[in-house]
Amino acid sequence: MEFIATQLAAIPGVVAVTLGGSRATNTAVEGSDWDFGLYYRGRLDPADVARVMNEIVRRLPGRWRRPATVAVDATGRTQSAVRSSFIS
């Protein structure tokens, strides 16, 4: 899913993309979704995220575009929120 991560990393403001959930822990089963975390600086425009997610779905092979076949989730967190959780 390097293609998806690359597309998500191109969203303005995104500084890192991570893989989470069962795919990251190697416990995925057939039909498991893909969970990506977006770490960003400043403001993340929902319209940019929607545009990129729509482009990802459009470019996936036909069998992946059926909603019941695969789901891709992207959640966001600011870089400063991550930093503050490690600095006390």
Kinemage of the C-alpha trace (Angstrom):
@kinemage 1
@onewidth
@group {chain A} dominant
@subgroup {mainchain}
@vectorlist {calphas} color= white
{ca met a 1} P 0.000 0.000 0.000
{ca glu a 2} L 2.928 2.264 -0.662
{ca phe a 3} L 0.754 4.031 -3.241
{ca ile a 4} L -1.780 5.060 -0.585
{ca ala a 5} L 0.890 6.251 1.859
{ca thr a 6} L 2.582 8.284 -0.877
{ca gln a 7} L -0.702 9.936 -1.851
{ca leu a 8} L -1.546 10.738 1.781
{ca ala a 9} L 1.940 12.174 2.386
{ca ala a 10} L 1.345 14.632 -0.478
{ca ile a 11} L -1.539 16.339 1.367
{ca pro a 12} L -0.482 19.889 2.282
{ca gly a 13} L 0.670 20.053 5.908
{ca val a 14} L 1.221 16.302 6.351
{ca val a 15} L 4.672 15.585 7.815
{ca ala a 16} L 4.345 11.820 8.398
{ca val a 17} L 2.088 8.903 7.509
{ca thr a 18} L 1.911 5.780 9.663
{ca leu a 19} L 0.245 2.406 9.269
{ca gly a 20} L -1.779 1.217 12.244
{ca gly a 21} L -4.253 -1.446 13.226
{ca ser a 22} L -4.106 -5.078 12.255
{ca arg a 23} L -2.035 -4.394 9.117
{ca ala a 24} L 0.715 -2.840 11.245
{ca thr a 25} L 0.723 -5.694 13.746
{ca asn a 26} L 0.581 -8.415 11.092
{ca thr a 27} L -2.722 -9.719 12.455
{ca ala a 28} L -4.896 -8.737 9.462
{ca val a 29} L -7.315 -11.211 7.987
{ca glu a 30} L -9.016 -11.182 4.611
{ca gly a 31} L -11.168 -8.080 4.462
{ca ser a 32} L -9.280 -6.156 7.146
{ca asp a 33} L -9.239 -2.431 6.581
{ca trp a 34} L -6.179 -0.233 6.193
{ca asp a 35} L -5.612 2.301 8.995
{ca phe a 36} L -3.330 5.222 8.221
{ca gly a 37} L -2.383 7.976 10.639
{ca leu a 38} L -1.672 11.447 9.297
{ca tyr a 39} L 0.624 13.616 11.378
{ca tyr a 40} L 0.473 17.210 10.296
{ca arg a 41} L 1.789 20.654 11.076
{ca gly a 42} L -0.531 23.647 11.096
{ca arg a 43} L -3.987 23.072 9.641
{ca leu a 44} L -5.186 20.010 7.771
{ca asp a 45} L -7.871 20.949 5.252
{ca pro a 46} L -10.628 18.297 5.136
{ca ala a 47} L -11.196 19.154 1.467
{ca asp a 48} L -7.579 18.173 0.688
{ca val a 49} L -8.020 14.881 2.540
{ca ala a 50} L -11.296 14.154 0.720
{ca arg a 51} L -9.744 14.984 -2.664
{ca val a 52} L -6.808 12.631 -2.069
{ca met a 53} L -8.989 9.835 -0.664
{ca asn a 54} L -11.253 10.098 -3.723
{ca glu a 55} L -8.199 9.920 -5.991
{ca ile a 56} L -6.918 6.860 -4.127
{ca val a 57} L -10.252 5.067 -4.552
{ca arg a 58} L -10.427 6.065 -8.225
{ca arg a 59} L -6.964 4.632 -8.935
{ca leu a 60} L -7.327 1.360 -7.024
{ca pro a 61} L -8.010 -1.772 -9.079
{ca gly a 62} L -11.734 -2.367 -9.679
{ca arg a 63} L -12.068 -5.168 -7.142
{ca trp a 64} L -10.809 -2.796 -4.413
{ca arg a 65} L -13.324 -0.082 -5.197
{ca arg a 66} L -16.295 -2.053 -3.977
{ca pro a 67} L -17.072 -0.726 -0.462
{ca ala a 68} L -17.561 -4.228 0.947
{ca thr a 69} L -14.121 -5.306 -0.270
{ca val a 70} L -11.748 -2.928 1.499
{ca ala a 71} L -11.832 0.159 3.675
{ca val a 72} L -9.119 2.764 4.054
{ca asp a 73} L -9.235 4.949 7.166
{ca ala a 74} L -7.123 8.045 7.680
{ca thr a 75} L -7.003 9.841 11.008
{ca gly a 76} L -5.100 13.005 11.781
{ca arg a 77} L -3.105 14.315 14.689
{ca thr a 78} L -1.104 17.507 14.946
{ca gln a 79} L 2.639 17.292 15.312
{ca ser a 80} L 2.461 19.528 18.399
{ca ala a 81} L -0.073 17.184 20.067
{ca val a 82} L 2.287 14.259 19.575
{ca arg a 83} L 5.243 16.228 20.884
{ca ser a 84} L 3.355 17.399 23.986
{ca ser a 85} L 2.351 13.827 24.849
{ca phe a 86} L 6.050 12.907 25.151
{ca ile a 87} L 7.287 16.062 26.898
{ca ser a 88} L 6.175 16.593 30.472
